[in-house]
């Protein structure tokens, strides 16, 4: 069972995902696109001061990471 998800900024989320092997592919406006070897899609993360719970959950689902794992990064 996953614990409570700690909210963070878009820049912090990018740093945490980079620790899990995701790489910045490009940036268009305020959105940074991340890719990872073996995944057929990209993850778009907006550079906001704080990401909403729903958006952060969607990003973690796409990345295959649970809340506990994300909080520890």
CHARMM-style PDB file with segment names, atoms N, HN, CA, C and O in Angstrom:
ATOM      1  N   UNK     1       0.849  -1.185   0.000  1.00  0.00      PROA
ATOM      2  CA  UNK     1       0.000   0.000   0.000  1.00  0.00      PROA
ATOM      3  C   UNK     1       0.883   1.233   0.000  1.00  0.00      PROA
ATOM      4  O   UNK     1       1.880   1.279   0.721  1.00  0.00      PROA
ATOM      5  N   UNK     2       0.544   2.206  -0.776  1.00  0.00      PROA
ATOM      6  HN  UNK     2      -0.265   2.169  -1.362  1.00  0.00      PROA
ATOM      7  CA  UNK     2       1.323   3.425  -0.885  1.00  0.00      PROA
ATOM      8  C   UNK     2       1.003   4.377   0.251  1.00  0.00      PROA
ATOM      9  O   UNK     2      -0.125   4.436   0.740  1.00  0.00      PROA
ATOM     10  N   UNK     3       2.030   5.128   0.663  1.00  0.00      PROA
ATOM     11  HN  UNK     3       2.946   5.081   0.265  1.00  0.00      PROA
ATOM     12  CA  UNK     3       1.838   6.152   1.677  1.00  0.00      PROA
ATOM     13  C   UNK     3       1.310   7.419   1.055  1.00  0.00      PROA
ATOM     14  O   UNK     3       0.928   7.443  -0.115  1.00  0.00      PROA
ATOM     15  N   UNK     4       1.293   8.484   1.858  1.00  0.00      PROA
ATOM     16  HN  UNK     4       1.603   8.464   2.808  1.00  0.00      PROA
ATOM     17  CA  UNK     4       0.797   9.763   1.370  1.00  0.00      PROA
ATOM     18  C   UNK     4       1.855  10.410   0.482  1.00  0.00      PROA
ATOM     19  O   UNK     4       3.039  10.427   0.818  1.00  0.00      PROA
ATOM     20  N   UNK     5       1.421  10.930  -0.630  1.00  0.00      PROA
ATOM     21  HN  UNK     5       0.459  10.916  -0.903  1.00  0.00      PROA
ATOM     22  CA  UNK     5       2.300  11.558  -1.602  1.00  0.00      PROA
ATOM     23  C   UNK     5       2.638  12.970  -1.157  1.00  0.00      PROA
ATOM     24  O   UNK     5       1.744  13.766  -0.868  1.00  0.00      PROA
ATOM     25  N   UNK     6       3.947  13.287  -1.102  1.00  0.00      PROA
ATOM     26  HN  UNK     6       4.673  12.641  -1.337  1.00  0.00      PROA
ATOM     27  CA  UNK     6       4.391  14.630  -0.746  1.00  0.00      PROA
ATOM     28  C   UNK     6       4.424  15.476  -2.018  1.00  0.00      PROA
ATOM     29  O   UNK     6       5.032  15.090  -3.017  1.00  0.00      PROA
ATOM     30  N   UNK     7       3.775  16.615  -1.969  1.00  0.00      PROA
ATOM     31  HN  UNK     7       3.282  16.928  -1.158  1.00  0.00      PROA
ATOM     32  CA  UNK     7       3.748  17.500  -3.122  1.00  0.00      PROA
ATOM     33  C   UNK     7       5.113  18.145  -3.336  1.00  0.00      PROA
ATOM     34  O   UNK     7       5.873  18.338  -2.388  1.00  0.00      PROA
ATOM     35  N   UNK     8       5.411  18.471  -4.571  1.00  0.00      PROA
ATOM     36  HN  UNK     8       4.793  18.315  -5.342  1.00  0.00      PROA
ATOM     37  CA  UNK     8       6.687  19.097  -4.893  1.00  0.00      PROA
ATOM     38  C   UNK     8       6.511  19.964  -6.135  1.00  0.00      PROA
ATOM     39  O   UNK     8       5.462  19.950  -6.778  1.00  0.00      PROA
ATOM     40  N   UNK     9       7.556  20.715  -6.458  1.00  0.00      PROA
ATOM     41  HN  UNK     9       8.409  20.726  -5.936  1.00  0.00      PROA
ATOM     42  CA  UNK     9       7.522  21.559  -7.650  1.00  0.00      PROA
ATOM     43  C   UNK     9       7.828  20.710  -8.879  1.00  0.00      PROA
ATOM     44  O   UNK     9       8.255  19.561  -8.763  1.00  0.00      PROA
ATOM     45  N   UNK    10       7.606  21.283 -10.043  1.00  0.00      PROA
ATOM     46  HN  UNK    10       7.259  22.216 -10.137  1.00  0.00      PROA
ATOM     47  CA  UNK    10       7.925  20.578 -11.278  1.00  0.00      PROA
ATOM     48  C   UNK    10       9.410  20.290 -11.388  1.00  0.00      PROA
ATOM     49  O   UNK    10       9.798  19.209 -11.833  1.00  0.00      PROA
ATOM     50  N   UNK    11      10.259  21.252 -10.985  1.00  0.00      PROA
ATOM     51  HN  UNK    11       9.944  22.129 -10.623  1.00  0.00      PROA
ATOM     52  CA  UNK    11      11.713  21.066 -11.048  1.00  0.00      PROA
ATOM     53  C   UNK    11      12.163  19.939 -10.118  1.00  0.00      PROA
ATOM     54  O   UNK    11      13.043  19.155 -10.476  1.00  0.00      PROA
ATOM     55  N   UNK    12      11.561  19.853  -8.923  1.00  0.00      PROA
ATOM     56  HN  UNK    12      10.846  20.489  -8.633  1.00  0.00      PROA
ATOM     57  CA  UNK    12      11.907  18.776  -7.990  1.00  0.00      PROA
ATOM     58  C   UNK    12      11.477  17.418  -8.536  1.00  0.00      PROA
ATOM     59  O   UNK    12      12.198  16.431  -8.388  1.00  0.00      PROA
ATOM     60  N   UNK    13      10.311  17.367  -9.164  1.00  0.00      PROA
ATOM     61  HN  UNK    13       9.726  18.168  -9.284  1.00  0.00      PROA
ATOM     62  CA  UNK    13       9.832  16.113  -9.755  1.00  0.00      PROA
ATOM     63  C   UNK    13      10.780  15.652 -10.858  1.00  0.00      PROA
ATOM     64  O   UNK    13      11.050  14.457 -10.981  1.00  0.00      PROA
ATOM     65  N   UNK    14      11.283  16.581 -11.655  1.00  0.00      PROA
ATOM     66  HN  UNK    14      11.063  17.552 -11.555  1.00  0.00      PROA
ATOM     67  CA  UNK    14      12.228  16.237 -12.724  1.00  0.00      PROA
ATOM     68  C   UNK    14      13.508  15.674 -12.126  1.00  0.00      PROA
ATOM     69  O   UNK    14      14.030  14.672 -12.614  1.00  0.00      PROA
ATOM     70  N   UNK    15      14.020  16.306 -11.073  1.00  0.00      PROA
ATOM     71  HN  UNK    15      13.596  17.120 -10.676  1.00  0.00      PROA
ATOM     72  CA  UNK    15      15.240  15.824 -10.410  1.00  0.00      PROA
ATOM     73  C   UNK    15      15.049  14.404  -9.887  1.00  0.00      PROA
ATOM     74  O   UNK    15      15.931  13.557 -10.034  1.00  0.00      PROA
ATOM     75  N   UNK    16      13.894  14.148  -9.278  1.00  0.00      PROA
ATOM     76  HN  UNK    16      13.178  14.836  -9.159  1.00  0.00      PROA
ATOM     77  CA  UNK    16      13.624  12.819  -8.723  1.00  0.00      PROA
ATOM     78  C   UNK    16      13.504  11.769  -9.824  1.00  0.00      PROA
ATOM     79  O   UNK    16      14.013  10.658  -9.674  1.00  0.00      PROA
ATOM     80  N   UNK    17      12.841  12.105 -10.923  1.00  0.00      PROA
ATOM     81  HN  UNK    17      12.428  13.008 -11.045  1.00  0.00      PROA
ATOM     82  CA  UNK    17      12.695  11.149 -12.017  1.00  0.00      PROA
ATOM     83  C   UNK    17      14.034  10.891 -12.704  1.00  0.00      PROA
ATOM     84  O   UNK    17      14.277   9.787 -13.193  1.00  0.00      PROA
ATOM     85  N   UNK    18      14.898  11.896 -12.745  1.00  0.00      PROA
ATOM     86  HN  UNK    18      14.701  12.793 -12.348  1.00  0.00      PROA
ATOM     87  CA  UNK    18      16.229  11.699 -13.330  1.00  0.00      PROA
ATOM     88  C   UNK    18      17.023  10.676 -12.515  1.00  0.00      PROA
ATOM     89  O   UNK    18      17.829   9.932 -13.073  1.00  0.00      PROA
ATOM     90  N   UNK    19      16.802  10.637 -11.213  1.00  0.00      PROA
ATOM     91  HN  UNK    19      16.147  11.242 -10.759  1.00  0.00      PROA
ATOM     92  CA  UNK    19      17.462   9.637 -10.354  1.00  0.00      PROA
ATOM     93  C   UNK    19      16.988   8.218 -10.670  1.00  0.00      PROA
ATOM     94  O   UNK    19      17.691   7.247 -10.390  1.00  0.00      PROA
ATOM     95  N   UNK    20      15.797   8.104 -11.251  1.00  0.00      PROA
ATOM     96  HN  UNK    20      15.225   8.893 -11.477  1.00  0.00      PROA
ATOM     97  CA  UNK    20      15.245   6.793 -11.627  1.00  0.00      PROA
ATOM     98  C   UNK    20      15.560   6.430 -13.077  1.00  0.00      PROA
ATOM     99  O   UNK    20      15.046   5.435 -13.586  1.00  0.00      PROA
ATOM    100  N   UNK    21      16.402   7.225 -13.751  1.00  0.00      PROA
ATOM    101  HN  UNK    21      16.820   8.034 -13.337  1.00  0.00      PROA
ATOM    102  CA  UNK    21      16.825   6.879 -15.098  1.00  0.00      PROA
ATOM    103  C   UNK    21      16.141   7.633 -16.220  1.00  0.00      PROA
ATOM    104  O   UNK    21      16.464   7.408 -17.387  1.00  0.00      PROA
ATOM    105  N   UNK    22      15.208   8.519 -15.910  1.00  0.00      PROA
ATOM    106  HN  UNK    22      14.945   8.702 -14.962  1.00  0.00      PROA
ATOM    107  CA  UNK    22      14.548   9.319 -16.937  1.00  0.00      PROA
ATOM    108  C   UNK    22      15.485  10.430 -17.366  1.00  0.00      PROA
ATOM    109  O   UNK    22      16.234  10.959 -16.545  1.00  0.00      PROA
ATOM    110  N   UNK    23      15.454  10.790 -18.635  1.00  0.00      PROA
ATOM    111  HN  UNK    23      14.845  10.360 -19.301  1.00  0.00      PROA
ATOM    112  CA  UNK    23      16.325  11.825 -19.184  1.00  0.00      PROA
ATOM    113  C   UNK    23      15.491  12.919 -19.834  1.00  0.00      PROA
ATOM    114  O   UNK    23      14.459  12.658 -20.452  1.00  0.00      PROA
ATOM    115  N   UNK    24      15.969  14.160 -19.676  1.00  0.00      PROA
ATOM    116  HN  UNK    24      16.808  14.372 -19.173  1.00  0.00      PROA
ATOM    117  CA  UNK    24      15.297  15.298 -20.303  1.00  0.00      PROA
ATOM    118  C   UNK    24      15.551  15.226 -21.801  1.00  0.00      PROA
ATOM    119  O   UNK    24      16.698  15.249 -22.247  1.00  0.00      PROA
ATOM    120  N   UNK    25      14.472  15.140 -22.575  1.00  0.00      PROA
ATOM    121  HN  UNK    25      13.540  15.121 -22.212  1.00  0.00      PROA
ATOM    122  CA  UNK    25      14.577  15.075 -24.022  1.00  0.00      PROA
ATOM    123  C   UNK    25      14.536  16.466 -24.630  1.00  0.00      PROA
ATOM    124  O   UNK    25      15.351  16.808 -25.487  1.00  0.00      PROA
ATOM    125  N   UNK    26      13.563  17.274 -24.171  1.00  0.00      PROA
ATOM    126  HN  UNK    26      12.901  16.996 -23.475  1.00  0.00      PROA
ATOM    127  CA  UNK    26      13.421  18.622 -24.708  1.00  0.00      PROA
ATOM    128  C   UNK    26      12.510  19.417 -23.793  1.00  0.00      PROA
ATOM    129  O   UNK    26      11.899  18.885 -22.866  1.00  0.00      PROA
ATOM    130  N   UNK    27      12.439  20.701 -24.082  1.00  0.00      PROA
ATOM    131  HN  UNK    27      12.935  21.133 -24.835  1.00  0.00      PROA
ATOM    132  CA  UNK    27      11.533  21.576 -23.357  1.00  0.00      PROA
ATOM    133  C   UNK    27      10.804  22.454 -24.352  1.00  0.00      PROA
ATOM    134  O   UNK    27      11.416  23.009 -25.264  1.00  0.00      PROA
ATOM    135  N   UNK    28       9.505  22.581 -24.180  1.00  0.00      PROA
ATOM    136  HN  UNK    28       9.008  22.131 -23.439  1.00  0.00      PROA
ATOM    137  CA  UNK    28       8.701  23.454 -25.027  1.00  0.00      PROA
ATOM    138  C   UNK    28       7.876  24.339 -24.098  1.00  0.00      PROA
ATOM    139  O   UNK    28       6.945  23.878 -23.437  1.00  0.00      PROA
ATOM    140  N   UNK    29       8.235  25.602 -24.064  1.00  0.00      PROA
ATOM    141  HN  UNK    29       8.991  25.976 -24.601  1.00  0.00      PROA
ATOM    142  CA  UNK    29       7.555  26.509 -23.148  1.00  0.00      PROA
ATOM    143  C   UNK    29       7.867  26.141 -21.717  1.00  0.00      PROA
ATOM    144  O   UNK    29       9.033  26.032 -21.340  1.00  0.00      PROA
ATOM    145  N   UNK    30       6.835  25.951 -20.918  1.00  0.00      PROA
ATOM    146  HN  UNK    30       5.888  26.040 -21.225  1.00  0.00      PROA
ATOM    147  CA  UNK    30       7.031  25.616 -19.511  1.00  0.00      PROA
ATOM    148  C   UNK    30       6.946  24.118 -19.248  1.00  0.00      PROA
ATOM    149  O   UNK    30       6.905  23.707 -18.088  1.00  0.00      PROA
ATOM    150  N   UNK    31       6.919  23.296 -20.283  1.00  0.00      PROA
ATOM    151  HN  UNK    31       6.953  23.630 -21.225  1.00  0.00      PROA
ATOM    152  CA  UNK    31       6.821  21.853 -20.118  1.00  0.00      PROA
ATOM    153  C   UNK    31       8.123  21.161 -20.519  1.00  0.00      PROA
ATOM    154  O   UNK    31       8.670  21.416 -21.592  1.00  0.00      PROA
ATOM    155  N   UNK    32       8.606  20.288 -19.649  1.00  0.00      PROA
ATOM    156  HN  UNK    32       8.162  20.081 -18.778  1.00  0.00      PROA
ATOM    157  CA  UNK    32       9.817  19.515 -19.911  1.00  0.00      PROA
ATOM    158  C   UNK    32       9.394  18.085 -20.241  1.00  0.00      PROA
ATOM    159  O   UNK    32       8.592  17.488 -19.521  1.00  0.00      PROA
ATOM    160  N   UNK    33       9.931  17.541 -21.325  1.00  0.00      PROA
ATOM    161  HN  UNK    33      10.582  18.025 -21.909  1.00  0.00      PROA
ATOM    162  CA  UNK    33       9.607  16.183 -21.757  1.00  0.00      PROA
ATOM    163  C   UNK    33      10.738  15.235 -21.333  1.00  0.00      PROA
ATOM    164  O   UNK    33      11.912  15.477 -21.610  1.00  0.00      PROA
ATOM    165  N   UNK    34      10.349  14.159 -20.658  1.00  0.00      PROA
ATOM    166  HN  UNK    34       9.395  13.963 -20.433  1.00  0.00      PROA
ATOM    167  CA  UNK    34      11.304  13.168 -20.193  1.00  0.00      PROA
ATOM    168  C   UNK    34      11.082  11.847 -20.918  1.00  0.00      PROA
ATOM    169  O   UNK    34       9.943  11.473 -21.199  1.00  0.00      PROA
ATOM    170  N   UNK    35      12.162  11.145 -21.217  1.00  0.00      PROA
ATOM    171  HN  UNK    35      13.086  11.449 -20.989  1.00  0.00      PROA
ATOM    172  CA  UNK    35      12.077   9.828 -21.843  1.00  0.00      PROA
ATOM    173  C   UNK    35      12.944   8.856 -21.064  1.00  0.00      PROA
ATOM    174  O   UNK    35      13.808   9.254 -20.282  1.00  0.00      PROA
ATOM    175  N   UNK    36      12.694   7.564 -21.296  1.00  0.00      PROA
ATOM    176  HN  UNK    36      11.992   7.242 -21.932  1.00  0.00      PROA
ATOM    177  CA  UNK    36      13.484   6.514 -20.663  1.00  0.00      PROA
ATOM    178  C   UNK    36      13.581   5.345 -21.627  1.00  0.00      PROA
ATOM    179  O   UNK    36      12.615   5.010 -22.313  1.00  0.00      PROA
ATOM    180  N   UNK    37      14.731   4.740 -21.673  1.00  0.00      PROA
ATOM    181  HN  UNK    37      15.516   5.012 -21.115  1.00  0.00      PROA
ATOM    182  CA  UNK    37      14.962   3.579 -22.533  1.00  0.00      PROA
ATOM    183  C   UNK    37      13.932   2.490 -22.217  1.00  0.00      PROA
ATOM    184  O   UNK    37      13.722   2.148 -21.054  1.00  0.00      PROA
ATOM    185  N   UNK    38      13.300   1.953 -23.247  1.00  0.00      PROA
ATOM    186  HN  UNK    38      13.471   2.230 -24.193  1.00  0.00      PROA
ATOM    187  CA  UNK    38      12.316   0.891 -23.068  1.00  0.00      PROA
ATOM    188  C   UNK    38      10.884   1.381 -22.951  1.00  0.00      PROA
ATOM    189  O   UNK    38       9.958   0.571 -22.945  1.00  0.00      PROA
ATOM    190  N   UNK    39      10.683   2.688 -22.857  1.00  0.00      PROA
ATOM    191  HN  UNK    39      11.436   3.346 -22.862  1.00  0.00      PROA
ATOM    192  CA  UNK    39       9.339   3.252 -22.790  1.00  0.00      PROA
ATOM    193  C   UNK    39       9.010   3.883 -24.137  1.00  0.00      PROA
ATOM    194  O   UNK    39       9.856   4.546 -24.736  1.00  0.00      PROA
ATOM    195  N   UNK    40       7.795   3.681 -24.611  1.00  0.00      PROA
ATOM    196  HN  UNK    40       7.108   3.142 -24.124  1.00  0.00      PROA
ATOM    197  CA  UNK    40       7.403   4.159 -25.941  1.00  0.00      PROA
ATOM    198  C   UNK    40       6.806   5.566 -25.905  1.00  0.00      PROA
ATOM    199  O   UNK    40       6.390   6.081 -26.942  1.00  0.00      PROA
ATOM    200  N   UNK    41       6.759   6.184 -24.746  1.00  0.00      PROA
ATOM    201  HN  UNK    41       7.097   5.765 -23.903  1.00  0.00      PROA
ATOM    202  CA  UNK    41       6.138   7.493 -24.635  1.00  0.00      PROA
ATOM    203  C   UNK    41       7.021   8.422 -23.809  1.00  0.00      PROA
ATOM    204  O   UNK    41       8.008   7.991 -23.213  1.00  0.00      PROA
ATOM    205  N   UNK    42       6.657   9.686 -23.783  1.00  0.00      PROA
ATOM    206  HN  UNK    42       5.855  10.035 -24.268  1.00  0.00      PROA
ATOM    207  CA  UNK    42       7.365  10.664 -22.973  1.00  0.00      PROA
ATOM    208  C   UNK    42       6.452  11.125 -21.838  1.00  0.00      PROA
ATOM    209  O   UNK    42       5.230  10.993 -21.912  1.00  0.00      PROA
ATOM    210  N   UNK    43       7.059  11.658 -20.805  1.00  0.00      PROA
ATOM    211  HN  UNK    43       8.051  11.765 -20.745  1.00  0.00      PROA
ATOM    212  CA  UNK    43       6.309  12.243 -19.691  1.00  0.00      PROA
ATOM    213  C   UNK    43       6.510  13.747 -19.758  1.00  0.00      PROA
ATOM    214  O   UNK    43       7.645  14.221 -19.818  1.00  0.00      PROA
ATOM    215  N   UNK    44       5.426  14.495 -19.750  1.00  0.00      PROA
ATOM    216  HN  UNK    44       4.504  14.111 -19.701  1.00  0.00      PROA
ATOM    217  CA  UNK    44       5.492  15.954 -19.778  1.00  0.00      PROA
ATOM    218  C   UNK    44       5.272  16.481 -18.366  1.00  0.00      PROA
ATOM    219  O   UNK    44       4.271  16.164 -17.723  1.00  0.00      PROA
ATOM    220  N   UNK    45       6.220  17.291 -17.891  1.00  0.00      PROA
ATOM    221  HN  UNK    45       7.032  17.549 -18.414  1.00  0.00      PROA
ATOM    222  CA  UNK    45       6.118  17.866 -16.553  1.00  0.00      PROA
ATOM    223  C   UNK    45       6.145  19.390 -16.669  1.00  0.00      PROA
ATOM    224  O   UNK    45       7.100  19.955 -17.203  1.00  0.00      PROA
ATOM    225  N   UNK    46       5.108  20.053 -16.175  1.00  0.00      PROA
ATOM    226  HN  UNK    46       4.332  19.594 -15.741  1.00  0.00      PROA
ATOM    227  CA  UNK    46       5.106  21.519 -16.212  1.00  0.00      PROA
ATOM    228  C   UNK    46       6.003  22.080 -15.109  1.00  0.00      PROA
ATOM    229  O   UNK    46       6.057  21.533 -14.008  1.00  0.00      PROA
ATOM    230  N   UNK    47       6.691  23.151 -15.404  1.00  0.00      PROA
ATOM    231  HN  UNK    47       6.647  23.596 -16.298  1.00  0.00      PROA
ATOM    232  CA  UNK    47       7.569  23.793 -14.418  1.00  0.00      PROA
ATOM    233  C   UNK    47       6.742  24.760 -13.573  1.00  0.00      PROA
ATOM    234  O   UNK    47       6.782  25.975 -13.769  1.00  0.00      PROA
ATOM    235  N   UNK    48       5.999  24.197 -12.637  1.00  0.00      PROA
ATOM    236  HN  UNK    48       5.967  23.210 -12.477  1.00  0.00      PROA
ATOM    237  CA  UNK    48       5.162  24.984 -11.736  1.00  0.00      PROA
ATOM    238  C   UNK    48       5.767  24.950 -10.343  1.00  0.00      PROA
ATOM    239  O   UNK    48       6.589  24.088 -10.036  1.00  0.00      PROA
ATOM    240  N   UNK    49       5.354  25.899  -9.495  1.00  0.00      PROA
ATOM    241  HN  UNK    49       4.685  26.600  -9.745  1.00  0.00      PROA
ATOM    242  CA  UNK    49       5.869  25.926  -8.123  1.00  0.00      PROA
ATOM    243  C   UNK    49       5.416  24.710  -7.336  1.00  0.00      PROA
ATOM    244  O   UNK    49       6.167  24.187  -6.513  1.00  0.00      PROA
ATOM    245  N   UNK    50       4.195  24.257  -7.579  1.00  0.00      PROA
ATOM    246  HN  UNK    50       3.585  24.682  -8.248  1.00  0.00      PROA
ATOM    247  CA  UNK    50       3.692  23.062  -6.909  1.00  0.00      PROA
ATOM    248  C   UNK    50       2.765  22.310  -7.856  1.00  0.00      PROA
ATOM    249  O   UNK    50       1.823  22.882  -8.405  1.00  0.00      PROA
ATOM    250  N   UNK    51       3.042  21.028  -8.039  1.00  0.00      PROA
ATOM    251  HN  UNK    51       3.807  20.564  -7.593  1.00  0.00      PROA
ATOM    252  CA  UNK    51       2.201  20.181  -8.888  1.00  0.00      PROA
ATOM    253  C   UNK    51       1.023  19.693  -8.063  1.00  0.00      PROA
ATOM    254  O   UNK    51       1.179  19.377  -6.883  1.00  0.00      PROA
ATOM    255  N   UNK    52      -0.146  19.629  -8.670  1.00  0.00      PROA
ATOM    256  HN  UNK    52      -0.272  19.886  -9.629  1.00  0.00      PROA
ATOM    257  CA  UNK    52      -1.327  19.137  -7.980  1.00  0.00      PROA
ATOM    258  C   UNK    52      -1.243  17.640  -7.732  1.00  0.00      PROA
ATOM    259  O   UNK    52      -0.474  16.935  -8.385  1.00  0.00      PROA
ATOM    260  N   UNK    53      -2.024  17.169  -6.800  1.00  0.00      PROA
ATOM    261  HN  UNK    53      -2.649  17.742  -6.269  1.00  0.00      PROA
ATOM    262  CA  UNK    53      -2.014  15.753  -6.431  1.00  0.00      PROA
ATOM    263  C   UNK    53      -2.374  14.870  -7.611  1.00  0.00      PROA
ATOM    264  O   UNK    53      -1.707  13.865  -7.857  1.00  0.00      PROA
ATOM    265  N   UNK    54      -3.417  15.230  -8.345  1.00  0.00      PROA
ATOM    266  HN  UNK    54      -3.959  16.047  -8.145  1.00  0.00      PROA
ATOM    267  CA  UNK    54      -3.857  14.423  -9.482  1.00  0.00      PROA
ATOM    268  C   UNK    54      -2.809  14.347 -10.574  1.00  0.00      PROA
ATOM    269  O   UNK    54      -2.559  13.274 -11.124  1.00  0.00      PROA
ATOM    270  N   UNK    55      -2.196  15.474 -10.891  1.00  0.00      PROA
ATOM    271  HN  UNK    55      -2.400  16.345 -10.444  1.00  0.00      PROA
ATOM    272  CA  UNK    55      -1.165  15.508 -11.922  1.00  0.00      PROA
ATOM    273  C   UNK    55       0.052  14.705 -11.494  1.00  0.00      PROA
ATOM    274  O   UNK    55       0.615  13.957 -12.292  1.00  0.00      PROA
ATOM    275  N   UNK    56       0.463  14.856 -10.233  1.00  0.00      PROA
ATOM    276  HN  UNK    56       0.006  15.464  -9.584  1.00  0.00      PROA
ATOM    277  CA  UNK    56       1.620  14.119  -9.736  1.00  0.00      PROA
ATOM    278  C   UNK    56       1.356  12.614  -9.727  1.00  0.00      PROA
ATOM    279  O   UNK    56       2.242  11.826 -10.057  1.00  0.00      PROA
ATOM    280  N   UNK    57       0.149  12.216  -9.351  1.00  0.00      PROA
ATOM    281  HN  UNK    57      -0.571  12.856  -9.083  1.00  0.00      PROA
ATOM    282  CA  UNK    57      -0.212  10.792  -9.391  1.00  0.00      PROA
ATOM    283  C   UNK    57      -0.164  10.254 -10.819  1.00  0.00      PROA
ATOM    284  O   UNK    57       0.296   9.135 -11.046  1.00  0.00      PROA
ATOM    285  N   UNK    58      -0.638  11.045 -11.780  1.00  0.00      PROA
ATOM    286  HN  UNK    58      -1.013  11.954 -11.595  1.00  0.00      PROA
ATOM    287  CA  UNK    58      -0.625  10.619 -13.175  1.00  0.00      PROA
ATOM    288  C   UNK    58       0.811  10.456 -13.672  1.00  0.00      PROA
ATOM    289  O   UNK    58       1.123   9.490 -14.368  1.00  0.00      PROA
ATOM    290  N   UNK    59       1.682  11.398 -13.314  1.00  0.00      PROA
ATOM    291  HN  UNK    59       1.429  12.182 -12.748  1.00  0.00      PROA
ATOM    292  CA  UNK    59       3.090  11.324 -13.706  1.00  0.00      PROA
ATOM    293  C   UNK    59       3.741  10.077 -13.119  1.00  0.00      PROA
ATOM    294  O   UNK    59       4.479   9.378 -13.813  1.00  0.00      PROA
ATOM    295  N   UNK    60       3.475   9.797 -11.851  1.00  0.00      PROA
ATOM    296  HN  UNK    60       2.875  10.365 -11.287  1.00  0.00      PROA
ATOM    297  CA  UNK    60       4.062   8.617 -11.202  1.00  0.00      PROA
ATOM    298  C   UNK    60       3.542   7.324 -11.816  1.00  0.00      PROA
ATOM    299  O   UNK    60       4.289   6.357 -11.969  1.00  0.00      PROA
ATOM    300  N   UNK    61       2.260   7.308 -12.166  1.00  0.00      PROA
ATOM    301  HN  UNK    61       1.653   8.093 -12.041  1.00  0.00      PROA
ATOM    302  CA  UNK    61       1.683   6.127 -12.818  1.00  0.00      PROA
ATOM    303  C   UNK    61       2.368   5.873 -14.156  1.00  0.00      PROA
ATOM    304  O   UNK    61       2.703   4.735 -14.482  1.00  0.00      PROA
ATOM    305  N   UNK    62       2.574   6.940 -14.931  1.00  0.00      PROA
ATOM    306  HN  UNK    62       2.302   7.865 -14.666  1.00  0.00      PROA
ATOM    307  CA  UNK    62       3.238   6.804 -16.227  1.00  0.00      PROA
ATOM    308  C   UNK    62       4.685   6.347 -16.058  1.00  0.00      PROA
ATOM    309  O   UNK    62       5.195   5.589 -16.883  1.00  0.00      PROA
ATOM    310  N   UNK    63       5.346   6.799 -14.999  1.00  0.00      PROA
ATOM    311  HN  UNK    63       4.932   7.414 -14.329  1.00  0.00      PROA
ATOM    312  CA  UNK    63       6.742   6.452 -14.761  1.00  0.00      PROA
ATOM    313  C   UNK    63       6.899   5.092 -14.097  1.00  0.00      PROA
ATOM    314  O   UNK    63       8.009   4.564 -14.031  1.00  0.00      PROA
ATOM    315  N   UNK    64       5.806   4.516 -13.603  1.00  0.00      PROA
ATOM    316  HN  UNK    64       4.904   4.945 -13.657  1.00  0.00      PROA
ATOM    317  CA  UNK    64       5.873   3.217 -12.940  1.00  0.00      PROA
ATOM    318  C   UNK    64       6.483   3.295 -11.555  1.00  0.00      PROA
ATOM    319  O   UNK    64       7.180   2.373 -11.130  1.00  0.00      PROA
ATOM    320  N   UNK    65       6.229   4.386 -10.846  1.00  0.00      PROA
ATOM    321  HN  UNK    65       5.663   5.135 -11.191  1.00  0.00      PROA
ATOM    322  CA  UNK    65       6.783   4.606  -9.504  1.00  0.00      PROA
ATOM    323  C   UNK    65       5.629   4.804  -8.533  1.00  0.00      PROA
ATOM    324  O   UNK    65       4.649   5.474  -8.861  1.00  0.00      PROA
ATOM    325  N   UNK    66       5.737   4.223  -7.333  1.00  0.00      PROA
ATOM    326  HN  UNK    66       6.533   3.679  -7.067  1.00  0.00      PROA
ATOM    327  CA  UNK    66       4.683   4.450  -6.344  1.00  0.00      PROA
ATOM    328  C   UNK    66       5.053   5.643  -5.453  1.00  0.00      PROA
ATOM    329  O   UNK    66       6.173   6.148  -5.519  1.00  0.00      PROA
ATOM    330  N   UNK    67       4.117   6.083  -4.633  1.00  0.00      PROA
ATOM    331  HN  UNK    67       3.206   5.674  -4.579  1.00  0.00      PROA
ATOM    332  CA  UNK    67       4.294   7.291  -3.817  1.00  0.00      PROA
ATOM    333  C   UNK    67       5.452   7.151  -2.835  1.00  0.00      PROA
ATOM    334  O   UNK    67       6.242   8.081  -2.673  1.00  0.00      PROA
ATOM    335  N   UNK    68       5.559   6.001  -2.183  1.00  0.00      PROA
ATOM    336  HN  UNK    68       4.918   5.245  -2.315  1.00  0.00      PROA
ATOM    337  CA  UNK    68       6.651   5.793  -1.212  1.00  0.00      PROA
ATOM    338  C   UNK    68       8.008   5.900  -1.884  1.00  0.00      PROA
ATOM    339  O   UNK    68       8.918   6.547  -1.365  1.00  0.00      PROA
ATOM    340  N   UNK    69       8.137   5.277  -3.017  1.00  0.00      PROA
ATOM    341  HN  UNK    69       7.398   4.751  -3.439  1.00  0.00      PROA
ATOM    342  CA  UNK    69       9.398   5.307  -3.776  1.00  0.00      PROA
ATOM    343  C   UNK    69       9.741   6.748  -4.185  1.00  0.00      PROA
ATOM    344  O   UNK    69      10.894   7.167  -4.091  1.00  0.00      PROA
ATOM    345  N   UNK    70       8.743   7.487  -4.634  1.00  0.00      PROA
ATOM    346  HN  UNK    70       7.806   7.147  -4.711  1.00  0.00      PROA
ATOM    347  CA  UNK    70       8.942   8.871  -5.060  1.00  0.00      PROA
ATOM    348  C   UNK    70       9.348   9.751  -3.894  1.00  0.00      PROA
ATOM    349  O   UNK    70      10.236  10.592  -4.033  1.00  0.00      PROA
ATOM    350  N   UNK    71       8.705   9.567  -2.734  1.00  0.00      PROA
ATOM    351  HN  UNK    71       7.983   8.884  -2.621  1.00  0.00      PROA
ATOM    352  CA  UNK    71       9.019  10.382  -1.572  1.00  0.00      PROA
ATOM    353  C   UNK    71      10.448  10.152  -1.092  1.00  0.00      PROA
ATOM    354  O   UNK    71      11.072  11.069  -0.558  1.00  0.00      PROA
ATOM    355  N   UNK    72      10.968   8.956  -1.272  1.00  0.00      PROA
ATOM    356  HN  UNK    72      10.461   8.211  -1.705  1.00  0.00      PROA
ATOM    357  CA  UNK    72      12.323   8.637  -0.807  1.00  0.00      PROA
ATOM    358  C   UNK    72      13.406   9.184  -1.721  1.00  0.00      PROA
ATOM    359  O   UNK    72      14.554   9.319  -1.296  1.00  0.00      PROA
ATOM    360  N   UNK    73      13.070   9.502  -2.968  1.00  0.00      PROA
ATOM    361  HN  UNK    73      12.137   9.393  -3.313  1.00  0.00      PROA
ATOM    362  CA  UNK    73      14.083  10.002  -3.908  1.00  0.00      PROA
ATOM    363  C   UNK    73      14.543  11.400  -3.539  1.00  0.00      PROA
ATOM    364  OT1 UNK    73      15.392  11.970  -4.224  1.00  0.00      PROA
TER     365      UNK     73
END
